[in-house]
Amino acid sequence: MNQSRMGAFAWWDVIISIIVVIGFIIYEGKRKGMRHLWIPIIASLTVGVSLALPLFLLFRQVHLEKQERHQV
């Protein structure tokens, strides 16, 4: 991480991306009244943003479709 400036920049990019994605998951998840937000958060910390964001968007879409079905 500290071997070169490029390595440090790459790690900062990863860390900032994870922070932003976790913030988005918490904000949007609470706004929509979603449950199980810990799953994409854990995914972001273990695998990365490339799993966490699509997983959260899938959960969000399923949640929205369930809400839509219950309103009809």
mmCIF file of the N, C-alpha and C atoms, coordinates in Angstrom:
data_MODEL
# 
_entry.id   MODEL 
# 
loop_
_atom_site.group_PDB 
_atom_site.id 
_atom_site.type_symbol 
_atom_site.label_atom_id 
_atom_site.label_alt_id 
_atom_site.label_comp_id 
_atom_site.label_asym_id 
_atom_site.label_entity_id 
_atom_site.label_seq_id 
_atom_site.pdbx_PDB_ins_code 
_atom_site.Cartn_x 
_atom_site.Cartn_y 
_atom_site.Cartn_z 
_atom_site.occupancy 
_atom_site.B_iso_or_equiv 
_atom_site.pdbx_formal_charge 
_atom_site.auth_seq_id 
_atom_site.auth_comp_id 
_atom_site.auth_asym_id 
_atom_site.auth_atom_id 
_atom_site.pdbx_PDB_model_num 
ATOM 1   N N  . MET A 1 1  ? 0.821   -1.198 0.000  1.00 0.00 ? 1  MET A N  1 
ATOM 2   C CA . MET A 1 1  ? 0.000   0.000  0.000  1.00 0.00 ? 1  MET A CA 1 
ATOM 3   C C  . MET A 1 1  ? 0.864   1.260  0.000  1.00 0.00 ? 1  MET A C  1 
ATOM 4   N N  . ASN A 1 2  ? 1.941   1.219  0.734  1.00 0.00 ? 2  ASN A N  1 
ATOM 5   C CA . ASN A 1 2  ? 2.799   2.397  0.820  1.00 0.00 ? 2  ASN A CA 1 
ATOM 6   C C  . ASN A 1 2  ? 4.066   2.280  -0.013 1.00 0.00 ? 2  ASN A C  1 
ATOM 7   N N  . GLN A 1 3  ? 4.154   1.264  -0.863 1.00 0.00 ? 3  GLN A N  1 
ATOM 8   C CA . GLN A 1 3  ? 5.361   1.065  -1.658 1.00 0.00 ? 3  GLN A CA 1 
ATOM 9   C C  . GLN A 1 3  ? 5.531   2.143  -2.723 1.00 0.00 ? 3  GLN A C  1 
ATOM 10  N N  . SER A 1 4  ? 4.420   2.594  -3.279 1.00 0.00 ? 4  SER A N  1 
ATOM 11  C CA . SER A 1 4  ? 4.502   3.629  -4.305 1.00 0.00 ? 4  SER A CA 1 
ATOM 12  C C  . SER A 1 4  ? 3.278   4.532  -4.219 1.00 0.00 ? 4  SER A C  1 
ATOM 13  N N  . ARG A 1 5  ? 3.366   5.648  -4.873 1.00 0.00 ? 5  ARG A N  1 
ATOM 14  C CA . ARG A 1 5  ? 2.231   6.577  -4.888 1.00 0.00 ? 5  ARG A CA 1 
ATOM 15  C C  . ARG A 1 5  ? 1.042   5.979  -5.633 1.00 0.00 ? 5  ARG A C  1 
ATOM 16  N N  . MET A 1 6  ? 1.307   5.228  -6.674 1.00 0.00 ? 6  MET A N  1 
ATOM 17  C CA . MET A 1 6  ? 0.219   4.611  -7.439 1.00 0.00 ? 6  MET A CA 1 
ATOM 18  C C  . MET A 1 6  ? -0.502  3.558  -6.595 1.00 0.00 ? 6  MET A C  1 
ATOM 19  N N  . GLY A 1 7  ? 0.247   2.776  -5.841 1.00 0.00 ? 7  GLY A N  1 
ATOM 20  C CA . GLY A 1 7  ? -0.362  1.782  -4.971 1.00 0.00 ? 7  GLY A CA 1 
ATOM 21  C C  . GLY A 1 7  ? -1.215  2.426  -3.895 1.00 0.00 ? 7  GLY A C  1 
ATOM 22  N N  . ALA A 1 8  ? -0.707  3.497  -3.305 1.00 0.00 ? 8  ALA A N  1 
ATOM 23  C CA . ALA A 1 8  ? -1.473  4.224  -2.284 1.00 0.00 ? 8  ALA A CA 1 
ATOM 24  C C  . ALA A 1 8  ? -2.737  4.822  -2.895 1.00 0.00 ? 8  ALA A C  1 
ATOM 25  N N  . PHE A 1 9  ? -2.608  5.384  -4.084 1.00 0.00 ? 9  PHE A N  1 
ATOM 26  C CA . PHE A 1 9  ? -3.775  5.959  -4.755 1.00 0.00 ? 9  PHE A CA 1 
ATOM 27  C C  . PHE A 1 9  ? -4.822  4.885  -5.032 1.00 0.00 ? 9  PHE A C  1 
ATOM 28  N N  . ALA A 1 10 ? -4.386  3.727  -5.478 1.00 0.00 ? 10 ALA A N  1 
ATOM 29  C CA . ALA A 1 10 ? -5.328  2.636  -5.775 1.00 0.00 ? 10 ALA A CA 1 
ATOM 30  C C  . ALA A 1 10 ? -6.051  2.191  -4.517 1.00 0.00 ? 10 ALA A C  1 
ATOM 31  N N  . TRP A 1 11 ? -5.346  2.065  -3.418 1.00 0.00 ? 11 TRP A N  1 
ATOM 32  C CA . TRP A 1 11 ? -5.993  1.660  -2.166 1.00 0.00 ? 11 TRP A CA 1 
ATOM 33  C C  . TRP A 1 11 ? -6.947  2.724  -1.653 1.00 0.00 ? 11 TRP A C  1 
ATOM 34  N N  . TRP A 1 12 ? -6.581  3.986  -1.762 1.00 0.00 ? 12 TRP A N  1 
ATOM 35  C CA . TRP A 1 12 ? -7.495  5.056  -1.360 1.00 0.00 ? 12 TRP A CA 1 
ATOM 36  C C  . TRP A 1 12 ? -8.748  5.044  -2.222 1.00 0.00 ? 12 TRP A C  1 
ATOM 37  N N  . ASP A 1 13 ? -8.593  4.744  -3.474 1.00 0.00 ? 13 ASP A N  1 
ATOM 38  C CA . ASP A 1 13 ? -9.745  4.645  -4.369 1.00 0.00 ? 13 ASP A CA 1 
ATOM 39  C C  . ASP A 1 13 ? -10.687 3.532  -3.907 1.00 0.00 ? 13 ASP A C  1 
ATOM 40  N N  . VAL A 1 14 ? -10.134 2.399  -3.546 1.00 0.00 ? 14 VAL A N  1 
ATOM 41  C CA . VAL A 1 14 ? -10.934 1.270  -3.063 1.00 0.00 ? 14 VAL A CA 1 
ATOM 42  C C  . VAL A 1 14 ? -11.636 1.639  -1.761 1.00 0.00 ? 14 VAL A C  1 
ATOM 43  N N  . ILE A 1 15 ? -10.912 2.228  -0.840 1.00 0.00 ? 15 ILE A N  1 
ATOM 44  C CA . ILE A 1 15 ? -11.486 2.583  0.471  1.00 0.00 ? 15 ILE A CA 1 
ATOM 45  C C  . ILE A 1 15 ? -12.598 3.602  0.328  1.00 0.00 ? 15 ILE A C  1 
ATOM 46  N N  . ILE A 1 16 ? -12.382 4.631  -0.469 1.00 0.00 ? 16 ILE A N  1 
ATOM 47  C CA . ILE A 1 16 ? -13.409 5.659  -0.663 1.00 0.00 ? 16 ILE A CA 1 
ATOM 48  C C  . ILE A 1 16 ? -14.628 5.073  -1.364 1.00 0.00 ? 16 ILE A C  1 
ATOM 49  N N  . SER A 1 17 ? -14.419 4.201  -2.338 1.00 0.00 ? 17 SER A N  1 
ATOM 50  C CA . SER A 1 17 ? -15.544 3.558  -3.022 1.00 0.00 ? 17 SER A CA 1 
ATOM 51  C C  . SER A 1 17 ? -16.379 2.727  -2.057 1.00 0.00 ? 17 SER A C  1 
ATOM 52  N N  . ILE A 1 18 ? -15.727 1.996  -1.176 1.00 0.00 ? 18 ILE A N  1 
ATOM 53  C CA . ILE A 1 18 ? -16.453 1.186  -0.196 1.00 0.00 ? 18 ILE A CA 1 
ATOM 54  C C  . ILE A 1 18 ? -17.241 2.071  0.755  1.00 0.00 ? 18 ILE A C  1 
ATOM 55  N N  . ILE A 1 19 ? -16.644 3.157  1.219  1.00 0.00 ? 19 ILE A N  1 
ATOM 56  C CA . ILE A 1 19 ? -17.349 4.076  2.118  1.00 0.00 ? 19 ILE A CA 1 
ATOM 57  C C  . ILE A 1 19 ? -18.577 4.663  1.441  1.00 0.00 ? 19 ILE A C  1 
ATOM 58  N N  . VAL A 1 20 ? -18.442 5.070  0.191  1.00 0.00 ? 20 VAL A N  1 
ATOM 59  C CA . VAL A 1 20 ? -19.561 5.660  -0.541 1.00 0.00 ? 20 VAL A CA 1 
ATOM 60  C C  . VAL A 1 20 ? -20.663 4.626  -0.762 1.00 0.00 ? 20 VAL A C  1 
ATOM 61  N N  . VAL A 1 21 ? -20.308 3.413  -1.129 1.00 0.00 ? 21 VAL A N  1 
ATOM 62  C CA . VAL A 1 21 ? -21.309 2.374  -1.366 1.00 0.00 ? 21 VAL A CA 1 
ATOM 63  C C  . VAL A 1 21 ? -22.028 2.018  -0.064 1.00 0.00 ? 21 VAL A C  1 
ATOM 64  N N  . ILE A 1 22 ? -21.305 1.902  1.035  1.00 0.00 ? 22 ILE A N  1 
ATOM 65  C CA . ILE A 1 22 ? -21.953 1.613  2.317  1.00 0.00 ? 22 ILE A CA 1 
ATOM 66  C C  . ILE A 1 22 ? -22.894 2.753  2.704  1.00 0.00 ? 22 ILE A C  1 
ATOM 67  N N  . GLY A 1 23 ? -22.472 3.980  2.494  1.00 0.00 ? 23 GLY A N  1 
ATOM 68  C CA . GLY A 1 23 ? -23.348 5.126  2.760  1.00 0.00 ? 23 GLY A CA 1 
ATOM 69  C C  . GLY A 1 23 ? -24.602 5.078  1.912  1.00 0.00 ? 23 GLY A C  1 
ATOM 70  N N  . PHE A 1 24 ? -24.456 4.748  0.644  1.00 0.00 ? 24 PHE A N  1 
ATOM 71  C CA . PHE A 1 24 ? -25.611 4.637  -0.251 1.00 0.00 ? 24 PHE A CA 1 
ATOM 72  C C  . PHE A 1 24 ? -26.541 3.518  0.198  1.00 0.00 ? 24 PHE A C  1 
ATOM 73  N N  . ILE A 1 25 ? -25.973 2.378  0.574  1.00 0.00 ? 25 ILE A N  1 
ATOM 74  C CA . ILE A 1 25 ? -26.782 1.237  1.022  1.00 0.00 ? 25 ILE A CA 1 
ATOM 75  C C  . ILE A 1 25 ? -27.589 1.627  2.251  1.00 0.00 ? 25 ILE A C  1 
ATOM 76  N N  . ILE A 1 26 ? -26.956 2.260  3.212  1.00 0.00 ? 26 ILE A N  1 
ATOM 77  C CA . ILE A 1 26 ? -27.657 2.644  4.445  1.00 0.00 ? 26 ILE A CA 1 
ATOM 78  C C  . ILE A 1 26 ? -28.723 3.692  4.157  1.00 0.00 ? 26 ILE A C  1 
ATOM 79  N N  . TYR A 1 27 ? -28.372 4.725  3.405  1.00 0.00 ? 27 TYR A N  1 
ATOM 80  C CA . TYR A 1 27 ? -29.317 5.802  3.113  1.00 0.00 ? 27 TYR A CA 1 
ATOM 81  C C  . TYR A 1 27 ? -30.529 5.292  2.326  1.00 0.00 ? 27 TYR A C  1 
ATOM 82  N N  . GLU A 1 28 ? -30.272 4.645  1.218  1.00 0.00 ? 28 GLU A N  1 
ATOM 83  C CA . GLU A 1 28 ? -31.356 4.187  0.346  1.00 0.00 ? 28 GLU A CA 1 
ATOM 84  C C  . GLU A 1 28 ? -32.151 3.056  0.998  1.00 0.00 ? 28 GLU A C  1 
ATOM 85  N N  . GLY A 1 29 ? -31.453 2.173  1.703  1.00 0.00 ? 29 GLY A N  1 
ATOM 86  C CA . GLY A 1 29 ? -32.129 1.069  2.368  1.00 0.00 ? 29 GLY A CA 1 
ATOM 87  C C  . GLY A 1 29 ? -33.094 1.539  3.441  1.00 0.00 ? 29 GLY A C  1 
ATOM 88  N N  . LYS A 1 30 ? -32.670 2.487  4.248  1.00 0.00 ? 30 LYS A N  1 
ATOM 89  C CA . LYS A 1 30 ? -33.553 3.023  5.290  1.00 0.00 ? 30 LYS A CA 1 
ATOM 90  C C  . LYS A 1 30 ? -34.684 3.834  4.677  1.00 0.00 ? 30 LYS A C  1 
ATOM 91  N N  . ARG A 1 31 ? -34.392 4.549  3.611  1.00 0.00 ? 31 ARG A N  1 
ATOM 92  C CA . ARG A 1 31 ? -35.421 5.366  2.953  1.00 0.00 ? 31 ARG A CA 1 
ATOM 93  C C  . ARG A 1 31 ? -36.526 4.494  2.375  1.00 0.00 ? 31 ARG A C  1 
ATOM 94  N N  . LYS A 1 32 ? -36.158 3.324  1.873  1.00 0.00 ? 32 LYS A N  1 
ATOM 95  C CA . LYS A 1 32 ? -37.130 2.407  1.280  1.00 0.00 ? 32 LYS A CA 1 
ATOM 96  C C  . LYS A 1 32 ? -37.691 1.420  2.294  1.00 0.00 ? 32 LYS A C  1 
ATOM 97  N N  . GLY A 1 33 ? -37.175 1.429  3.518  1.00 0.00 ? 33 GLY A N  1 
ATOM 98  C CA . GLY A 1 33 ? -37.660 0.519  4.550  1.00 0.00 ? 33 GLY A CA 1 
ATOM 99  C C  . GLY A 1 33 ? -37.219 -0.919 4.329  1.00 0.00 ? 33 GLY A C  1 
ATOM 100 N N  . MET A 1 34 ? -36.029 -1.097 3.809  1.00 0.00 ? 34 MET A N  1 
ATOM 101 C CA . MET A 1 34 ? -35.520 -2.431 3.494  1.00 0.00 ? 34 MET A CA 1 
ATOM 102 C C  . MET A 1 34 ? -34.922 -3.085 4.735  1.00 0.00 ? 34 MET A C  1 
ATOM 103 N N  . ARG A 1 35 ? -34.920 -4.410 4.704  1.00 0.00 ? 35 ARG A N  1 
ATOM 104 C CA . ARG A 1 35 ? -34.300 -5.189 5.763  1.00 0.00 ? 35 ARG A CA 1 
ATOM 105 C C  . ARG A 1 35 ? -33.068 -5.904 5.199  1.00 0.00 ? 35 ARG A C  1 
ATOM 106 N N  . HIS A 1 36 ? -32.299 -6.467 6.079  1.00 0.00 ? 36 HIS A N  1 
ATOM 107 C CA . HIS A 1 36 ? -31.111 -7.255 5.722  1.00 0.00 ? 36 HIS A CA 1 
ATOM 108 C C  . HIS A 1 36 ? -30.061 -6.432 4.966  1.00 0.00 ? 36 HIS A C  1 
ATOM 109 N N  . LEU A 1 37 ? -29.891 -5.186 5.346  1.00 0.00 ? 37 LEU A N  1 
ATOM 110 C CA . LEU A 1 37 ? -28.879 -4.346 4.702  1.00 0.00 ? 37 LEU A CA 1 
ATOM 111 C C  . LEU A 1 37 ? -27.464 -4.788 5.044  1.00 0.00 ? 37 LEU A C  1 
ATOM 112 N N  . TRP A 1 38 ? -27.332 -5.591 6.073  1.00 0.00 ? 38 TRP A N  1 
ATOM 113 C CA . TRP A 1 38 ? -26.010 -6.053 6.483  1.00 0.00 ? 38 TRP A CA 1 
ATOM 114 C C  . TRP A 1 38 ? -25.381 -6.964 5.431  1.00 0.00 ? 38 TRP A C  1 
ATOM 115 N N  . ILE A 1 39 ? -26.196 -7.624 4.622  1.00 0.00 ? 39 ILE A N  1 
ATOM 116 C CA . ILE A 1 39 ? -25.642 -8.556 3.633  1.00 0.00 ? 39 ILE A CA 1 
ATOM 117 C C  . ILE A 1 39 ? -24.790 -7.833 2.586  1.00 0.00 ? 39 ILE A C  1 
ATOM 118 N N  . PRO A 1 40 ? -25.312 -6.786 1.909  1.00 0.00 ? 40 PRO A N  1 
ATOM 119 C CA . PRO A 1 40 ? -24.435 -6.098 0.952  1.00 0.00 ? 40 PRO A CA 1 
ATOM 120 C C  . PRO A 1 40 ? -23.301 -5.324 1.625  1.00 0.00 ? 40 PRO A C  1 
ATOM 121 N N  . ILE A 1 41 ? -23.498 -4.917 2.882  1.00 0.00 ? 41 ILE A N  1 
ATOM 122 C CA . ILE A 1 41 ? -22.412 -4.230 3.586  1.00 0.00 ? 41 ILE A CA 1 
ATOM 123 C C  . ILE A 1 41 ? -21.261 -5.201 3.840  1.00 0.00 ? 41 ILE A C  1 
ATOM 124 N N  . ILE A 1 42 ? -21.587 -6.403 4.298  1.00 0.00 ? 42 ILE A N  1 
ATOM 125 C CA . ILE A 1 42 ? -20.548 -7.421 4.500  1.00 0.00 ? 42 ILE A CA 1 
ATOM 126 C C  . ILE A 1 42 ? -19.892 -7.780 3.165  1.00 0.00 ? 42 ILE A C  1 
ATOM 127 N N  . ALA A 1 43 ? -20.702 -7.845 2.100  1.00 0.00 ? 43 ALA A N  1 
ATOM 128 C CA . ALA A 1 43 ? -20.150 -8.147 0.773  1.00 0.00 ? 43 ALA A CA 1 
ATOM 129 C C  . ALA A 1 43 ? -19.158 -7.076 0.338  1.00 0.00 ? 43 ALA A C  1 
ATOM 130 N N  . SER A 1 44 ? -19.450 -5.817 0.655  1.00 0.00 ? 44 SER A N  1 
ATOM 131 C CA . SER A 1 44 ? -18.531 -4.745 0.262  1.00 0.00 ? 44 SER A CA 1 
ATOM 132 C C  . SER A 1 44 ? -17.221 -4.824 1.033  1.00 0.00 ? 44 SER A C  1 
ATOM 133 N N  . LEU A 1 45 ? -17.284 -5.279 2.274  1.00 0.00 ? 45 LEU A N  1 
ATOM 134 C CA . LEU A 1 45 ? -16.071 -5.358 3.086  1.00 0.00 ? 45 LEU A CA 1 
ATOM 135 C C  . LEU A 1 45 ? -15.246 -6.609 2.799  1.00 0.00 ? 45 LEU A C  1 
ATOM 136 N N  . THR A 1 46 ? -15.889 -7.669 2.319  1.00 0.00 ? 46 THR A N  1 
ATOM 137 C CA . THR A 1 46 ? -15.154 -8.907 2.068  1.00 0.00 ? 46 THR A CA 1 
ATOM 138 C C  . THR A 1 46 ? -14.742 -9.064 0.610  1.00 0.00 ? 46 THR A C  1 
ATOM 139 N N  . VAL A 1 47 ? -15.678 -8.827 -0.301 1.00 0.00 ? 47 VAL A N  1 
ATOM 140 C CA . VAL A 1 47 ? -15.377 -9.006 -1.732 1.00 0.00 ? 47 VAL A CA 1 
ATOM 141 C C  . VAL A 1 47 ? -15.082 -7.670 -2.387 1.00 0.00 ? 47 VAL A C  1 
ATOM 142 N N  . GLY A 1 48 ? -15.978 -6.707 -2.203 1.00 0.00 ? 48 GLY A N  1 
ATOM 143 C CA . GLY A 1 48 ? -15.754 -5.388 -2.775 1.00 0.00 ? 48 GLY A CA 1 
ATOM 144 C C  . GLY A 1 48 ? -17.021 -4.784 -3.347 1.00 0.00 ? 48 GLY A C  1 
ATOM 145 N N  . VAL A 1 49 ? -16.836 -3.619 -3.896 1.00 0.00 ? 49 VAL A N  1 
ATOM 146 C CA . VAL A 1 49 ? -17.940 -2.852 -4.460 1.00 0.00 ? 49 VAL A CA 1 
ATOM 147 C C  . VAL A 1 49 ? -18.572 -3.580 -5.649 1.00 0.00 ? 49 VAL A C  1 
ATOM 148 N N  . SER A 1 50 ? -17.770 -4.330 -6.375 1.00 0.00 ? 50 SER A N  1 
ATOM 149 C CA . SER A 1 50 ? -18.282 -5.014 -7.573 1.00 0.00 ? 50 SER A CA 1 
ATOM 150 C C  . SER A 1 50 ? -19.326 -6.081 -7.233 1.00 0.00 ? 50 SER A C  1 
ATOM 151 N N  . LEU A 1 51 ? -19.371 -6.551 -6.018 1.00 0.00 ? 51 LEU A N  1 
ATOM 152 C CA . LEU A 1 51 ? -20.429 -7.469 -5.574 1.00 0.00 ? 51 LEU A CA 1 
ATOM 153 C C  . LEU A 1 51 ? -21.494 -6.728 -4.786 1.00 0.00 ? 51 LEU A C  1 
ATOM 154 N N  . ALA A 1 52 ? -21.086 -5.823 -3.919 1.00 0.00 ? 52 ALA A N  1 
ATOM 155 C CA . ALA A 1 52 ? -22.022 -5.167 -3.011 1.00 0.00 ? 52 ALA A CA 1 
ATOM 156 C C  . ALA A 1 52 ? -23.066 -4.327 -3.734 1.00 0.00 ? 52 ALA A C  1 
ATOM 157 N N  . LEU A 1 53 ? -22.655 -3.537 -4.694 1.00 0.00 ? 53 LEU A N  1 
ATOM 158 C CA . LEU A 1 53 ? -23.606 -2.654 -5.372 1.00 0.00 ? 53 LEU A CA 1 
ATOM 159 C C  . LEU A 1 53 ? -24.637 -3.429 -6.186 1.00 0.00 ? 53 LEU A C  1 
ATOM 160 N N  . PRO A 1 54 ? -24.249 -4.368 -7.043 1.00 0.00 ? 54 PRO A N  1 
ATOM 161 C CA . PRO A 1 54 ? -25.280 -5.135 -7.758 1.00 0.00 ? 54 PRO A CA 1 
ATOM 162 C C  . PRO A 1 54 ? -26.176 -5.946 -6.819 1.00 0.00 ? 54 PRO A C  1 
ATOM 163 N N  . LEU A 1 55 ? -25.612 -6.481 -5.742 1.00 0.00 ? 55 LEU A N  1 
ATOM 164 C CA . LEU A 1 55 ? -26.400 -7.233 -4.779 1.00 0.00 ? 55 LEU A CA 1 
ATOM 165 C C  . LEU A 1 55 ? -27.427 -6.333 -4.106 1.00 0.00 ? 55 LEU A C  1 
ATOM 166 N N  . PHE A 1 56 ? -27.016 -5.154 -3.694 1.00 0.00 ? 56 PHE A N  1 
ATOM 167 C CA . PHE A 1 56 ? -27.959 -4.217 -3.087 1.00 0.00 ? 56 PHE A CA 1 
ATOM 168 C C  . PHE A 1 56 ? -29.041 -3.801 -4.073 1.00 0.00 ? 56 PHE A C  1 
ATOM 169 N N  . LEU A 1 57 ? -28.655 -3.524 -5.314 1.00 0.00 ? 57 LEU A N  1 
ATOM 170 C CA . LEU A 1 57 ? -29.651 -3.124 -6.313 1.00 0.00 ? 57 LEU A CA 1 
ATOM 171 C C  . LEU A 1 57 ? -30.639 -4.250 -6.591 1.00 0.00 ? 57 LEU A C  1 
ATOM 172 N N  . LEU A 1 58 ? -30.182 -5.492 -6.550 1.00 0.00 ? 58 LEU A N  1 
ATOM 173 C CA . LEU A 1 58 ? -31.089 -6.634 -6.685 1.00 0.00 ? 58 LEU A CA 1 
ATOM 174 C C  . LEU A 1 58 ? -32.048 -6.688 -5.509 1.00 0.00 ? 58 LEU A C  1 
ATOM 175 N N  . PHE A 1 59 ? -31.538 -6.575 -4.285 1.00 0.00 ? 59 PHE A N  1 
ATOM 176 C CA . PHE A 1 59 ? -32.396 -6.563 -3.100 1.00 0.00 ? 59 PHE A CA 1 
ATOM 177 C C  . PHE A 1 59 ? -33.415 -5.429 -3.173 1.00 0.00 ? 59 PHE A C  1 
ATOM 178 N N  . ARG A 1 60 ? -32.960 -4.270 -3.628 1.00 0.00 ? 60 ARG A N  1 
ATOM 179 C CA . ARG A 1 60 ? -33.842 -3.100 -3.729 1.00 0.00 ? 60 ARG A CA 1 
ATOM 180 C C  . ARG A 1 60 ? -34.959 -3.342 -4.737 1.00 0.00 ? 60 ARG A C  1 
ATOM 181 N N  . GLN A 1 61 ? -34.622 -3.926 -5.879 1.00 0.00 ? 61 GLN A N  1 
ATOM 182 C CA . GLN A 1 61 ? -35.626 -4.199 -6.904 1.00 0.00 ? 61 GLN A CA 1 
ATOM 183 C C  . GLN A 1 61 ? -36.657 -5.216 -6.414 1.00 0.00 ? 61 GLN A C  1 
ATOM 184 N N  . VAL A 1 62 ? -36.186 -6.267 -5.748 1.00 0.00 ? 62 VAL A N  1 
ATOM 185 C CA . VAL A 1 62 ? -37.101 -7.265 -5.195 1.00 0.00 ? 62 VAL A CA 1 
ATOM 186 C C  . VAL A 1 62 ? -38.006 -6.619 -4.156 1.00 0.00 ? 62 VAL A C  1 
ATOM 187 N N  . HIS A 1 63 ? -37.460 -5.774 -3.314 1.00 0.00 ? 63 HIS A N  1 
ATOM 188 C CA . HIS A 1 63 ? -38.241 -5.076 -2.294 1.00 0.00 ? 63 HIS A CA 1 
ATOM 189 C C  . HIS A 1 63 ? -39.307 -4.187 -2.932 1.00 0.00 ? 63 HIS A C  1 
ATOM 190 N N  . LEU A 1 64 ? -38.926 -3.436 -3.959 1.00 0.00 ? 64 LEU A N  1 
ATOM 191 C CA . LEU A 1 64 ? -39.876 -2.551 -4.631 1.00 0.00 ? 64 LEU A CA 1 
ATOM 192 C C  . LEU A 1 64 ? -40.990 -3.344 -5.316 1.00 0.00 ? 64 LEU A C  1 
ATOM 193 N N  . GLU A 1 65 ? -40.644 -4.476 -5.910 1.00 0.00 ? 65 GLU A N  1 
ATOM 194 C CA . GLU A 1 65 ? -41.669 -5.304 -6.570 1.00 0.00 ? 65 GLU A CA 1 
ATOM 195 C C  . GLU A 1 65 ? -42.628 -5.914 -5.546 1.00 0.00 ? 65 GLU A C  1 
ATOM 196 N N  . LYS A 1 66 ? -42.124 -6.294 -4.385 1.00 0.00 ? 66 LYS A N  1 
ATOM 197 C CA . LYS A 1 66 ? -43.005 -6.822 -3.328 1.00 0.00 ? 66 LYS A CA 1 
ATOM 198 C C  . LYS A 1 66 ? -43.951 -5.735 -2.846 1.00 0.00 ? 66 LYS A C  1 
ATOM 199 N N  . GLN A 1 67 ? -43.429 -4.522 -2.668 1.00 0.00 ? 67 GLN A N  1 
ATOM 200 C CA . GLN A 1 67 ? -44.285 -3.415 -2.249 1.00 0.00 ? 67 GLN A CA 1 
ATOM 201 C C  . GLN A 1 67 ? -45.360 -3.129 -3.298 1.00 0.00 ? 67 GLN A C  1 
ATOM 202 N N  . GLU A 1 68 ? -44.977 -3.164 -4.545 1.00 0.00 ? 68 GLU A N  1 
ATOM 203 C CA . GLU A 1 68 ? -45.909 -2.894 -5.630 1.00 0.00 ? 68 GLU A CA 1 
ATOM 204 C C  . GLU A 1 68 ? -47.025 -3.944 -5.668 1.00 0.00 ? 68 GLU A C  1 
ATOM 205 N N  . ARG A 1 69 ? -46.673 -5.219 -5.463 1.00 0.00 ? 69 ARG A N  1 
ATOM 206 C CA . ARG A 1 69 ? -47.674 -6.269 -5.454 1.00 0.00 ? 69 ARG A CA 1 
ATOM 207 C C  . ARG A 1 69 ? -48.649 -6.129 -4.296 1.00 0.00 ? 69 ARG A C  1 
ATOM 208 N N  . HIS A 1 70 ? -48.169 -5.666 -3.151 1.00 0.00 ? 70 HIS A N  1 
ATOM 209 C CA . HIS A 1 70 ? -49.043 -5.520 -1.996 1.00 0.00 ? 70 HIS A CA 1 
ATOM 210 C C  . HIS A 1 70 ? -49.958 -4.320 -2.108 1.00 0.00 ? 70 HIS A C  1 
ATOM 211 N N  . GLN A 1 71 ? -49.622 -3.353 -2.940 1.00 0.00 ? 71 GLN A N  1 
ATOM 212 C CA . GLN A 1 71 ? -50.447 -2.158 -3.114 1.00 0.00 ? 71 GLN A CA 1 
ATOM 213 C C  . GLN A 1 71 ? -51.594 -2.401 -4.080 1.00 0.00 ? 71 GLN A C  1 
ATOM 214 N N  . VAL A 1 72 ? -51.466 -3.386 -4.945 1.00 0.00 ? 72 VAL A N  1 
ATOM 215 C CA . VAL A 1 72 ? -52.496 -3.643 -5.957 1.00 0.00 ? 72 VAL A CA 1 
ATOM 216 C C  . VAL A 1 72 ? -53.634 -4.395 -5.396 1.00 0.00 ? 72 VAL A C  1 
# 
